[in-house]
Structure formats: structure tokens, C-alpha cells
Amino acid sequence: MKRIGVAVKENGKRLEHFGISEYFIVYKYNEKNHNIQYDNIIFSLKDHRPDSEEWEKSADSIKDCDIVICEKIGVVAKAEVERRGIKVIESEGLVEEALDDFINVQKRKEKIKF
């Protein structure tokens, strides 16, 4: 079972930029049957100071996730998140569509034979 953190805005309906996301919806993803179910919401405490690195608070917030889906993520933030062992997926639009796309990619990967 993997945990997917999704950076969201607009009451959880649309993807948000990683560094400015105020909260992440976390889903559990079953790799065997490709089911996704809601787990919880993680709030990322931002202080919005000009000298602070807000993406660090986002990265700390999702430390227990295996994957993060967000609208955009900066180069430094992406490198740090991936260094922590979290796969980054950038997408746009509705959360529901991004999760559907993720599942479809995972299903296609299963069909590839090496």
C-alpha cells in the first residue's frame, strides 16, 4: 500500500503548486488492484515570510507519503523531495483526473513485458 499526497486548492478539487499548498489530501493506493481511497488531510503550516522556504514546510508535511502529485514544483524543492524518497508527479487540473491518470499509467506499466 502506497500513500499519495496531493497538493490541493479550491476546496480540494484542483491541484496546487507544491510550495504554496496549504494542505495535502492523502490517499492510500493499493498497487495490486489499483484502488485509491481517501486517508486524511495534512495541513502545511506556512508563515509566508519573504525569507522563508515555504516548500520545506510542504516537504515536511508529506514525509510519510511515497508519492506527491502537484501542479508544479520548483527545481530545488523537487530534488529535495526526491532525495527523501518521494516520487514527484506534476500534473494540472482536477484532482480526480490526476488520480485517474496516475492509475491508468500504473495499469499500462503492468502490461509492459521486458
N, C-alpha and C positions, 0 to 999 in steps of 0.2 A: 504494500500500500504506500503510495507516494502522496505527499502533501503539496498542493499547488496554492501559492499566494497570488492573488490577482489585485493589482493596484486599480482602485476604482474611484469614480466621481459620479455626480448626478444620481445620488441615492443608490449607488451600486449597479447602475445599468451600463455605464460606459467605462472603457479603460482610461487610466490616468497615467501621466508621466511618473516614473518611479520616484524621482527625488522630491516631488511636491505632493505626492499622495498622502492624504491624511489618514487613510485606512486601507486595509487589505482584507478581502474576503478570502478565507481559506477553505479549500475543498479537499476531500480525500479522493484519490484516484486509484481504482483497482486495475492494475495492469493486465490481469487475466481476463476479465470480462468487459473492460473499458467503461465501467460505471464511475460516474462522478457524483459525489454527494457533498452537500454543504457541511462544513465542520464548525467554523466560528468566524468572528471578525476580530482583527488585530488593529488597534489604533496606534498610529505612529506619532509620537509626541514631538511636534515641531515647535521651535521657538521663533522662527522667521527672523532671526538676527542677520544682518548683512554679512557678518564674518563667520557664520556657522555653515557647516556642511550638512545640509538637510538630508542628503542621500544616505549619510551614515545612520541616521535615525531610522530610515526606511530599511536599510540593510539589517540593523539590529532587530527590527520588528519581525522580520521574516526568517530569523536564524534557524527555526525548526522546519522550514519548508525545503523541499527538494527542487522545486521549480518555481519561478516567478514569471507571470505574464503581465506586461505593462505596455503602455502606448509607446513610450520612448524611454531611453536611459542613457546617461552620459557615458563617455568612454572610461573615465576613471571609476565611476560607480559600477559599471558593468564588469570591469576587471576585478574589482574587489569582491563583488557578489559571487562571481565565478570562482575566485580564489577560495571562497568559503564553501565551495562545493554545490552551489545552487545554479541550476541551469536557467538562463535568461531567454525568454521568448518575447520579441517585440511584435505587437500587432496593433490594429486600430479598430475602433468601432465599439460595438456592443459586446459585453462580457459573454453573453450566451453564445454569440457567433464565434468568439475567440476560443471558447472551450470546445465547441463543436469542431472547429478547425483542428485543434490540438488532438482530439480523439481520432479524427479522420487520418491525420498524419501517422499516429501511432498504429492504426489498423493497416495502413499501407506499408509501414515498416515491417510488419509481421509477414507480409506476403513476399518480401524480397528474399530470395534464396542465394546464398553465396557458394 
